Amino acid sequence: MAVSLRLLSLILIVIALMLLGADAVTSLEKGGEITVRSLDTVWGILNQGVLDAFKRWIQNNAAFAASFVYSLLGLPGWSVAGVIGVILAFVFGRKLGPE
C-alpha cells in the first residue's frame, strides 16, 4: 500500500511540474503576460462534457458544497496536484530503519 501511494505521489508531482512548465511556456509565448491555468481550465481541456456534467451534478445534488467546489476548481492546476503529491510523499516516504 505504501509503495503504491509513493508512486501516486510521484505521478502527482510530475503532473504538477508539467502544468507549471506549460504555464511558464504560455506566459513566454504571450510576451511575458503571466498565464496560470486553473483546475477548471485543465479539466475542460481534457474533457469539457464531464466537467459540465460534474458542475450540474454539484449544483443540483450538493448545492451546499457548490461554492467550495467552485473555489477548488478556481485554484491553479499545478498547485492542487503538487500539494497533494508532496503531502503524500512526506507521509508515505521511505522510513529510515535503525542503523
C-alpha positions as a Markdown table, in Angstrom:
| # | Residue | x | y | z |
|---|---|---|---|---|
| 1 | Met | 0.0 | 0.0 | 0.0 |
| 2 | Ala | 2.8 | 2.4 | 0.9 |
| 3 | Val | 4.6 | 1.7 | -2.3 |
| 4 | Ser | 1.6 | 2.5 | -4.4 |
| 5 | Leu | 0.9 | 5.7 | -2.6 |
| 6 | Arg | 4.6 | 6.7 | -3.1 |
| 7 | Leu | 4.1 | 6.1 | -6.8 |
| 8 | Leu | 0.9 | 8.1 | -6.8 |
| 9 | Ser | 2.7 | 11.0 | -5.1 |
| 10 | Leu | 5.5 | 10.9 | -7.7 |
| 11 | Ile | 2.9 | 10.9 | -10.5 |
| 12 | Leu | 1.1 | 13.9 | -9.0 |
| 13 | Ile | 4.3 | 15.8 | -8.5 |
| 14 | Val | 5.3 | 15.1 | -12.2 |
| 15 | Ile | 1.9 | 16.3 | -13.3 |
| 16 | Ala | 2.2 | 19.5 | -11.3 |
| 17 | Leu | 5.7 | 20.2 | -12.8 |
| 18 | Met | 4.3 | 19.6 | -16.3 |
| 19 | Leu | 1.4 | 22.0 | -15.7 |
| 20 | Leu | 3.8 | 24.6 | -14.2 |
| 21 | Gly | 6.0 | 24.3 | -17.2 |
| 22 | Ala | 3.1 | 24.6 | -19.6 |
| 23 | Asp | 2.0 | 27.8 | -17.8 |
| 24 | Ala | 5.6 | 29.2 | -18.0 |
| 25 | Val | 5.8 | 28.4 | -21.7 |
| 26 | Thr | 2.4 | 30.0 | -22.4 |
| 27 | Ser | 3.5 | 33.1 | -20.4 |
| 28 | Leu | 6.6 | 33.4 | -22.5 |
| 29 | Glu | 4.6 | 33.0 | -25.7 |
| 30 | Lys | 2.3 | 35.8 | -24.7 |
| 31 | Gly | 5.3 | 38.2 | -24.3 |
| 32 | Gly | 5.6 | 37.9 | -20.5 |
| 33 | Glu | 1.9 | 38.2 | -19.6 |
| 34 | Ile | 1.6 | 35.8 | -16.7 |
| 35 | Thr | -0.8 | 32.9 | -17.6 |
| 36 | Val | -2.0 | 30.4 | -15.0 |
| 37 | Arg | -4.4 | 27.7 | -15.9 |
| 38 | Ser | -7.0 | 26.9 | -13.3 |
| 39 | Leu | -8.0 | 23.3 | -12.4 |
| 40 | Asp | -11.3 | 24.1 | -14.2 |
| 41 | Thr | -9.4 | 25.0 | -17.4 |
| 42 | Val | -7.2 | 21.9 | -17.3 |
| 43 | Trp | -10.2 | 19.7 | -16.7 |
| 44 | Gly | -12.1 | 21.5 | -19.5 |
| 45 | Ile | -9.2 | 20.8 | -21.9 |
| 46 | Leu | -9.2 | 17.1 | -21.0 |
| 47 | Asn | -13.0 | 16.6 | -21.2 |
| 48 | Gln | -15.4 | 19.5 | -21.2 |
| 49 | Gly | -18.5 | 17.3 | -21.2 |
| 50 | Val | -17.6 | 15.6 | -18.0 |
| 51 | Leu | -16.7 | 18.9 | -16.3 |
| 52 | Asp | -20.1 | 20.3 | -17.3 |
| 53 | Ala | -21.9 | 17.2 | -16.0 |
| 54 | Phe | -20.0 | 17.4 | -12.7 |
| 55 | Lys | -20.9 | 21.1 | -12.3 |
| 56 | Arg | -24.6 | 20.3 | -13.0 |
| 57 | Trp | -24.5 | 17.4 | -10.5 |
| 58 | Ile | -22.9 | 19.6 | -7.8 |
| 59 | Gln | -25.4 | 22.4 | -8.4 |
| 60 | Asn | -28.4 | 20.0 | -8.3 |
| 61 | Asn | -27.4 | 17.4 | -5.7 |
| 62 | Ala | -25.0 | 19.1 | -3.4 |
| 63 | Ala | -25.8 | 22.8 | -3.6 |
| 64 | Phe | -24.4 | 23.4 | 0.0 |
| 65 | Ala | -20.9 | 22.4 | -1.3 |
| 66 | Ala | -21.1 | 24.1 | -4.7 |
| 67 | Ser | -19.3 | 27.3 | -3.7 |
| 68 | Phe | -16.5 | 25.2 | -2.1 |
| 69 | Val | -16.1 | 23.1 | -5.2 |
| 70 | Tyr | -16.1 | 26.1 | -7.5 |
| 71 | Ser | -13.4 | 27.6 | -5.3 |
| 72 | Leu | -11.3 | 24.5 | -5.6 |
| 73 | Leu | -11.8 | 24.5 | -9.4 |
| 74 | Gly | -10.5 | 28.1 | -9.5 |
| 75 | Leu | -7.1 | 27.1 | -8.0 |
| 76 | Pro | -4.1 | 26.8 | -10.3 |
| 77 | Gly | -3.9 | 23.2 | -11.6 |
| 78 | Trp | -0.3 | 22.8 | -10.7 |
| 79 | Ser | -0.9 | 23.8 | -7.1 |
| 80 | Val | -3.6 | 21.2 | -6.5 |
| 81 | Ala | -1.7 | 18.3 | -7.9 |
| 82 | Gly | 1.6 | 19.4 | -6.4 |
| 83 | Val | 0.4 | 20.0 | -2.8 |
| 84 | Ile | -1.4 | 16.6 | -2.7 |
| 85 | Gly | 1.7 | 14.9 | -4.2 |
| 86 | Val | 4.1 | 16.5 | -1.8 |
| 87 | Ile | 1.9 | 15.7 | 1.2 |
| 88 | Leu | 1.6 | 12.0 | 0.1 |
| 89 | Ala | 5.4 | 11.9 | -0.4 |
| 90 | Phe | 6.1 | 13.1 | 3.1 |
| 91 | Val | 3.5 | 10.8 | 4.7 |
| 92 | Phe | 4.4 | 7.7 | 2.8 |
| 93 | Gly | 8.1 | 8.4 | 2.1 |
| 94 | Arg | 10.8 | 5.9 | 2.9 |
| 95 | Lys | 11.2 | 5.2 | 6.6 |
| 96 | Leu | 14.7 | 5.0 | 7.9 |
| 97 | Gly | 15.4 | 2.0 | 10.0 |
| 98 | Pro | 17.9 | 1.5 | 12.8 |
| 99 | Glu | 21.4 | 2.0 | 11.5 |
